[in-house]
Amino acid sequence: MYKKLSYLLVFILVSGILIWEYKVNILVWTIPKISNISVQDNIPTTWSIGPEMPTEDDRPNIILILADDMGYNDISIHNGGAADGTLKTKNIDALADSGILFTRGYAANATCAPSRASIMTGKYSTSFGYEFTPIPDLGRTVLGWLAEEDDSELKQRIDRDVVSNMPAFMDQGMPGEQITIAEILRDAGYYTAHIGKWHLGHGQGMDPLSQGFQDSLGLDGPLYLPEDHPDVVNAKFDSSIDKMIWSIGQYSATFNGGSVFAPDKYVTDYYTDEALKVIENNKNRPFFLYLSHWAIHNPLQALRTDYEQMSHMHGHNLQVYSGMINALDRSVGKIVEKLKDLNIYGKTLIIFTSDNGGANYIELDDINKPYRGWKISFFEGGIRVPYIVSWPSEISPGKKSDIAVHHFDIFPTIAKAAGIESAHALDGRDLLPLINNDNSSEFNRTLFWRSGNHQSVLHENWKFIVSKKENFRWLFDTSVDPLERNNLIKTHPEVAKHIEELLVKFNSEQSDPLFPSSSDAPIMIDKYDGQEYEEGDEYIYWSN
């Protein structure tokens, strides 16, 4: 009888493993067949062309460059060197030197979509319910499978009822009635162009062309080059999710909603060269260019020439990641050089930032150095981002500010620079008075972050963080502890109580989520994904 039970248990265990592997294999081998629509060879873009001669309109050109998942330590002006300390982002550093570097630049959220919504609208994205990042249906299926098979101490929590009733992925986006900075500028006579990632929806008037952009070159697949391209070096991770991402990845783009096609070069360089065309075509009229790079988001793929420049570094992942940073830095350099060649550099306002901090799933330690936490947490590492404003004819070079600024400040700053008085209420503030006069008193404000279970407040010198269901709370005095090492929640209960009251009031003023959170994911604060949880490690649960 004992032997029979043992054989039965072994059979059940082996069967379970085989079923799991079968699920993953079915996913890996069938998703490309389902999702890969016909991709044509490269289709040349047909960007709008402005007047042949300069007009009398002397309003500034505006270029917003948004990096993806760029950590605080990924530009060398912050800590003297990126990656292992030897990578110099000379062009991004030079951009900062030409204007102002905000050392306390905050993302609107610790994931991409809500941050992008806040940048585009000048508001808390929670004010109109865009609280969570849309995840494709197949991605949610994989998350569910992983949660079922997870035997770690910290497990993802999946709400099956919510998952089964989620709206379609294409319907999860920023509502079309929200007014974007592109709409404001277009209506004021600016030419508006979008290049790269959008992630704010594509149905029901949510796409870039419906939200104020006259031309749009969009990202259709997450690959920088085909995986087997001779000019690319890949870094992969031994996990089912990474295999799935690679399996569904496409090297493709679309222009103005047309056919899907393959770009003709490494995507970061491709987007850059297309941006140069936009600038060249529209040099004689005011333009707004939103260059939303996929870099340096995974999958990790670097040009071989960039990768080889990092041969002195230790670790394949670090070399690939650093090569990707190098390409992004090259992009900034090319754009500035083009502006100078066309003699419009001085009249061009350039803003450079990232949608959130560096990610824990690329298995690198120092991307958010010296701060704790990662993308998908409201510790500083998840929301402290590069934040640079350059406008040579209006901003003196070499400025630096440690005043806390936020993504939603980008909208009113651009609008004011363009001479536009916004007619609707914004949460952000124009940064130009702060830049020109160092009038910091107007920026003594309380900032909030919310993603379901995980929330945070920056009030005066205090930073409050909560993981609600777990009743984990942190309180830091940022004036003496900017690295968030000393939790004062027990020694300053009166401060915590006051800030929690502010958070309750803030939440009462926000809208319900447009679509619900279907899972809570555990994120360790001081270890990256794949490292083992040990008793005493601090963590939060992130809702999405």
C-alpha positions in Angstrom: 0.0 0.0 0.0 2.8 2.4 0.9 4.6 1.7 -2.4 1.3 2.3 -4.3 0.9 5.7 -2.6 4.5 6.6 -3.3 4.1 5.8 -6.9 0.9 7.7 -7.0 2.5 10.8 -5.5 5.4 10.6 -7.9 3.0 10.2 -10.8 1.0 13.3 -9.7 4.2 15.3 -9.2 5.6 14.4 -12.6 2.3 14.9 -14.3 2.0 18.4 -12.7 5.5 19.3 -14.0 4.7 18.0 -17.5 1.4 19.9 -17.6 3.2 23.1 -16.6 5.8 22.6 -19.2 3.1 21.8 -21.7 1.3 25.0 -20.9 4.5 27.0 -21.3 5.5 25.2 -24.5 2.0 25.7 -26.0 2.3 29.4 -25.1 5.8 29.7 -26.5 5.1 27.9 -29.7 1.6 29.1 -30.5 1.7 32.8 -29.5 4.0 33.7 -32.4 1.6 32.0 -34.8 -1.4 33.9 -33.3 0.2 37.3 -32.8 2.6 37.7 -35.6 0.7 39.4 -38.4 2.3 40.0 -41.7 5.3 42.3 -41.4 6.4 44.0 -44.6 9.9 45.2 -45.4 10.7 48.7 -44.3 8.3 51.4 -45.5 9.7 54.9 -45.8 7.9 57.4 -43.7 6.3 60.5 -45.1 6.6 63.1 -42.4 4.8 66.4 -42.9 6.9 69.2 -44.4 6.8 72.8 -43.2 7.4 76.0 -45.1 10.5 76.4 -47.2 11.5 79.7 -45.6 11.4 80.7 -41.9 8.1 82.3 -40.8 7.8 85.2 -38.4 6.5 82.8 -35.7 9.4 82.9 -33.2 7.9 80.5 -30.6 10.2 77.8 -29.4 10.5 74.4 -30.8 9.8 71.7 -28.2 11.4 68.3 -28.0 10.3 65.9 -25.2 12.7 62.9 -25.0 11.3 60.1 -22.8 13.5 57.1 -21.9 12.0 53.9 -20.7 13.0 52.2 -17.4 16.1 54.4 -17.1 17.5 54.3 -13.6 18.9 57.2 -11.7 22.4 55.8 -12.0 22.1 55.3 -15.8 23.4 58.7 -16.6 26.9 59.6 -15.5 26.2 63.2 -14.4 24.4 61.8 -11.3 27.1 59.7 -9.9 30.2 60.3 -12.0 29.7 57.2 -14.1 27.0 54.8 -15.1 26.9 51.0 -15.1 30.1 49.9 -13.3 31.1 53.6 -13.0 33.1 53.7 -16.3 30.2 54.5 -18.7 30.0 58.2 -19.6 26.8 59.5 -21.0 28.5 62.5 -22.5 25.7 63.8 -24.6 23.0 63.6 -21.9 25.5 65.1 -19.4 26.1 67.9 -21.9 22.4 68.5 -22.3 22.2 68.9 -18.5 25.1 71.3 -18.5 23.4 73.4 -21.2 20.4 74.1 -19.0 19.2 72.7 -15.6 19.5 69.4 -13.9 16.8 68.6 -11.4 18.4 66.1 -9.0 15.0 65.4 -7.4 13.0 64.7 -10.5 10.1 62.4 -9.8 8.2 60.1 -12.1 4.4 60.2 -11.8 4.3 56.5 -11.2 6.6 53.5 -10.9 5.3 51.9 -14.1 5.2 53.3 -17.5 1.5 53.9 -18.6 0.3 56.0 -15.7 3.5 58.1 -15.9 3.0 58.7 -19.6 -0.6 59.7 -19.0 0.5 62.2 -16.3 3.1 63.7 -18.7 0.6 64.1 -21.5 -2.1 65.6 -19.3 -0.3 67.5 -16.6 -2.4 65.7 -14.0 -2.3 62.8 -11.6 -3.4 59.9 -13.8 -5.5 58.7 -10.8 -7.6 61.8 -11.2 -9.2 60.3 -14.3 -8.8 56.6 -13.3 -5.7 55.6 -15.3 -4.2 53.9 -12.3 -2.8 50.7 -13.6 -0.6 49.7 -16.6 -2.6 47.7 -19.2 -1.3 44.1 -19.6 -2.1 42.0 -22.7 -4.6 39.1 -22.1 -1.9 36.5 -22.8 0.4 38.2 -20.3 -2.2 37.9 -17.6 -2.6 34.2 -18.5 1.1 33.6 -18.0 1.0 35.6 -14.7 -1.8 33.3 -13.5 0.1 30.2 -14.4 3.2 31.4 -12.6 1.2 32.3 -9.5 -0.3 28.7 -9.5 3.2 27.1 -9.7 5.0 29.5 -7.4 6.3 27.8 -4.3 8.3 30.8 -2.9 7.5 32.5 0.4 6.4 35.6 -1.4 3.7 34.8 -3.9 1.8 36.8 -6.4 -1.9 37.1 -5.6 -4.3 36.7 -8.5 -8.0 37.6 -8.5 -9.5 35.1 -11.0 -12.9 36.8 -11.0 -11.3 40.1 -11.9 -9.1 38.5 -14.6 -12.0 36.8 -16.3 -14.0 40.1 -16.4 -11.2 42.4 -17.5 -11.9 44.7 -20.5 -10.1 43.9 -23.7 -6.5 45.1 -23.8 -7.2 47.5 -26.7 -9.9 49.1 -24.5 -7.6 49.7 -21.6 -6.2 53.2 -22.1 -6.4 56.9 -21.3 -9.8 58.3 -22.0 -10.0 60.2 -25.3 -11.6 63.2 -23.6 -8.5 63.9 -21.7 -6.7 67.0 -23.1 -3.0 66.3 -24.0 -0.2 68.7 -24.4 -0.1 67.7 -28.1 -3.7 68.8 -28.5 -3.0 72.2 -26.9 0.1 72.8 -29.1 -1.6 71.6 -32.3 -4.6 73.9 -31.7 -2.1 76.8 -31.1 -0.5 76.2 -34.5 2.3 73.9 -33.7 3.2 70.9 -35.9 3.1 67.8 -33.6 4.9 64.5 -34.2 5.2 61.3 -32.1 7.9 58.7 -32.4 8.1 55.5 -30.4 6.2 54.0 -27.5 2.7 55.2 -26.7 1.1 52.8 -24.2 -2.0 55.0 -23.6 -4.4 52.9 -25.7 -5.3 52.5 -29.3 -9.1 52.1 -29.4 -11.9 54.6 -28.9 -10.0 57.7 -29.8 -7.0 56.9 -27.5 -4.3 56.6 -30.1 -1.7 59.3 -30.8 -3.4 60.6 -34.0 -6.6 61.1 -32.0 -4.8 62.7 -29.1 -3.2 65.7 -30.9 -0.4 64.3 -33.0 -0.5 65.0 -36.7 2.1 62.3 -37.5 2.9 59.2 -35.5 5.5 56.5 -35.9 4.5 53.8 -33.4 6.1 50.8 -31.7 4.4 47.6 -32.8 6.8 45.0 -31.4 9.3 45.1 -28.5 12.4 43.9 -30.4 15.3 46.3 -31.2 16.5 44.0 -34.0 15.6 40.4 -35.0 17.0 38.0 -32.4 19.3 36.3 -34.9 20.5 39.5 -36.6 24.3 39.5 -37.0 24.6 43.1 -35.6 22.8 42.4 -32.3 23.9 40.9 -29.0 21.1 39.6 -26.7 20.9 39.0 -23.0 18.3 36.5 -21.8 17.2 35.2 -18.5 16.3 31.6 -17.6 12.7 32.1 -16.8 9.4 31.2 -18.5 8.4 34.9 -18.6 11.6 35.9 -20.4 11.1 33.0 -22.9 7.6 34.1 -23.5 8.6 37.7 -24.1 11.2 36.7 -26.6 8.7 34.3 -28.3 6.0 37.0 -28.9 8.5 39.8 -29.7 8.3 41.4 -33.1 10.7 43.7 -34.9 8.1 46.0 -36.3 6.6 49.5 -36.4 3.6 51.4 -38.0 3.4 54.9 -39.4 0.1 56.8 -39.1 -1.9 53.7 -38.5 -0.7 52.0 -41.7 0.8 48.6 -42.5 3.1 46.9 -40.1 6.7 47.0 -41.3 10.2 46.2 -40.2 12.5 49.2 -39.5 15.8 49.2 -41.4 18.1 49.5 -38.4 18.5 49.1 -34.6 15.3 50.6 -33.2 17.0 53.3 -31.0 19.0 54.5 -34.0 15.9 54.2 -36.3 13.8 56.4 -34.1 16.6 58.9 -33.8 17.1 59.1 -37.6 13.4 59.5 -38.0 13.4 62.3 -35.4 16.2 64.0 -37.4 13.8 63.9 -40.5 11.1 65.6 -38.4 13.4 68.3 -37.3 14.8 68.9 -40.8 11.3 69.0 -42.4 9.9 71.4 -39.9 12.9 73.7 -39.1 11.0 76.8 -40.4 7.9 76.5 -38.2 7.4 75.7 -34.5 7.2 72.0 -33.8 6.6 69.6 -30.9 8.4 66.3 -31.2 7.6 63.6 -28.6 10.5 61.1 -28.9 9.4 58.2 -26.7 12.2 55.7 -26.9 11.7 52.0 -26.1 15.3 52.1 -24.7 16.4 50.9 -22.3 13.4 48.6 -21.5 13.9 44.9 -22.0 14.4 42.6 -24.0 18.1 43.4 -23.5 19.5 43.9 -27.0 22.5 46.0 -27.9 24.2 46.7 -31.2 27.4 44.7 -31.4 29.4 47.8 -31.9 28.0 49.3 -28.7 28.4 46.0 -26.8 32.1 45.7 -27.8 32.8 49.2 -26.3 31.8 47.7 -23.0 34.3 44.8 -23.1 36.1 46.0 -20.1 33.0 45.5 -17.9 32.3 42.3 -16.0 29.1 40.5 -16.8 27.3 39.9 -20.1 24.0 41.5 -18.9 25.8 44.7 -17.8 27.7 44.9 -21.1 24.5 44.6 -23.2 22.6 47.0 -20.9 25.4 49.5 -21.1 25.5 49.2 -24.9 21.8 50.1 -24.9 22.5 53.2 -22.8 25.3 54.2 -25.2 22.8 54.1 -28.1 20.3 56.3 -26.2 23.1 58.8 -25.4 24.1 58.8 -29.0 20.5 59.7 -29.9 20.6 62.8 -27.7 23.9 63.8 -29.2 22.6 63.5 -32.8 19.5 65.5 -32.1 21.4 68.4 -30.5 23.9 68.3 -33.4 21.1 68.6 -35.9 19.5 71.5 -34.1 22.9 73.3 -34.1 23.5 72.5 -37.8 20.1 74.1 -38.6 20.8 77.1 -36.4 17.6 76.4 -34.2 19.3 75.0 -31.2 19.0 78.2 -29.1 15.2 78.4 -29.7 14.5 74.8 -28.9 13.2 73.7 -25.5 14.4 70.1 -24.8 13.2 68.0 -21.8 14.7 64.7 -21.0 13.4 62.2 -18.5 12.4 58.6 -17.9 9.0 57.1 -17.3 10.1 55.4 -14.1 13.2 54.0 -12.4 15.3 51.0 -13.4 13.7 47.5 -13.4 14.5 44.6 -11.0 14.1 42.0 -13.6 17.3 42.7 -15.6 19.4 41.4 -12.6 21.7 44.3 -12.2 22.4 45.9 -8.8 23.3 49.5 -9.2 21.0 50.9 -11.9 19.2 53.1 -9.3 22.2 53.8 -7.2 22.3 55.2 -4.5 18.6 54.8 -3.9 16.6 51.7 -2.7 13.9 50.1 -4.7 13.1 49.5 -8.3 10.5 50.1 -11.0 7.2 48.8 -9.4 7.8 50.4 -6.0 7.5 53.9 -4.6 10.9 53.8 -2.8 13.1 56.4 -4.4 14.7 53.9 -6.9 11.3 53.4 -8.5 10.4 57.0 -9.0 13.6 59.1 -8.8 14.5 59.7 -12.5 16.7 61.8 -14.7 15.1 65.1 -15.3 16.7 67.7 -17.5 15.4 71.0 -19.1 17.5 72.8 -21.7 16.6 76.0 -23.6 19.8 77.8 -24.5 18.2 81.1 -25.4 16.2 81.3 -22.2 18.0 79.2 -19.5 21.5 79.9 -18.4 23.8 76.9 -18.6 25.2 74.9 -15.7 22.1 75.1 -13.4 21.2 72.5 -10.8 18.2 72.3 -8.5 17.4 69.9 -5.6 13.7 71.1 -5.5 11.3 68.2 -6.0 9.7 68.4 -9.5 7.2 66.0 -11.0 6.2 64.6 -14.4 3.0 66.5 -14.4 5.1 69.8 -14.4 6.1 69.1 -18.0 2.7 70.0 -19.4 2.4 73.5 -17.9 6.1 74.2 -18.5 5.8 73.4 -22.2 2.5 75.3 -22.5 3.9 78.5 -20.9 7.1 78.3 -23.0 4.8 78.2 -26.1 2.8 81.2 -24.8 -0.3 79.2 -24.2 -2.5 79.7 -21.2 -4.2 76.4 -20.4 -7.9 76.7 -19.9 -8.3 73.6 -17.8 -7.1 72.7 -14.3 -3.8 71.0 -13.9 -2.0 69.4 -11.0 1.4 70.4 -12.4 3.2 73.8 -12.2 5.2 75.7 -14.7 8.9 75.2 -13.9 10.2 78.3 -15.7 9.9 80.7 -12.7 11.8 78.2 -10.6 14.4 77.8 -13.3 14.9 81.5 -13.9 14.5 82.9 -10.4 15.0 79.9 -8.1 11.7 80.8 -6.5 11.4 77.6 -4.5 8.7 78.7 -2.1 6.0 78.1 -4.7 7.1 74.4 -4.9 6.5 73.6 -1.3 3.8 71.1 -2.1 2.7 67.6 -1.2 3.1 64.9 -3.8 1.2 61.6 -4.0 1.7 58.2 -5.7 -0.9 55.5 -5.8 -1.2 52.0 -7.4 -3.9 50.2 -5.5 -2.3 48.5 -2.5 0.9 50.5 -2.7 0.9 54.2 -2.0 3.2 57.0 -1.0 3.4 60.7 0.0 6.1 63.2 0.0 5.2 66.0 2.5 7.7 68.6 3.4 10.8 66.6 4.4 8.8 63.5 5.1 8.4 60.5 2.8 5.6 58.1 3.8 5.2 54.7 2.1 2.5 52.0 2.7 1.7 48.5 1.5 -1.9 48.6 2.7 -3.1 45.0 3.0 0.1 43.9 4.7 0.0 47.0 7.0 3.6 47.7 6.1 4.4 51.4 6.7 7.6 53.4 6.4 8.4 57.0 7.3 11.6 58.7 6.3 13.0 62.1 7.1 14.5 62.9 3.7 16.4 65.9 5.0 18.8 63.6 6.8 18.0 60.2 5.3 17.4 60.7 1.5 18.4 57.0 1.0 15.5 55.8 3.0 17.4 53.6 5.4 16.0 54.6 8.8 12.3 53.9 9.2 10.8 56.3 11.8 7.3 55.0 11.7 7.4 54.0 15.4 9.2 57.0 16.8 7.1 59.7 15.0 3.5 58.4 15.1 2.0 61.9 15.1 3.8 62.7 11.7 2.6 59.4 10.3 -1.0 60.1 11.4 -1.0 63.5 9.8 0.4 62.3 6.5 -2.1 59.4 6.4 -4.9 61.9 6.8 -3.5 63.8 3.8 -3.4 60.5 1.9 -7.0 59.7 2.8 -8.1 63.1 1.6 -6.1 62.7 -1.7 -7.7 59.3 -2.3 -11.2 60.7 -1.8 -10.6 63.2 -4.5 -9.3 60.7 -7.1 -11.4 58.7 -9.6 -12.1 55.0 -9.4 -9.8 53.0 -11.6 -11.0 52.7 -15.2 -10.2 49.0 -15.1 -9.4 47.0 -11.9 -6.2 45.6 -10.6 -6.2 41.8 -11.0 -3.1 40.9 -9.1 -0.7 42.0 -6.3 3.0 41.2 -7.0 5.6 41.0 -4.3 8.6 43.2 -4.9 11.7 43.1 -2.7 13.2 46.5 -2.0 16.8 45.6 -1.8 17.1 42.5 -4.0 16.4 42.2 -7.7 14.1 39.6 -9.2 15.5 36.1 -9.0 17.4 36.5 -5.8 16.1 34.5 -2.9 13.9 36.0 -0.2 15.3 35.7 3.3 13.5 36.5 6.5 13.9 40.2 7.3 14.0 41.3 3.7 11.7 44.3 3.2 9.1 44.1 0.4 5.8 45.6 -0.8 2.9 44.2 -2.8 2.3 46.1 -6.0 -1.2 46.2 -7.5 -1.8 46.0 -11.2 
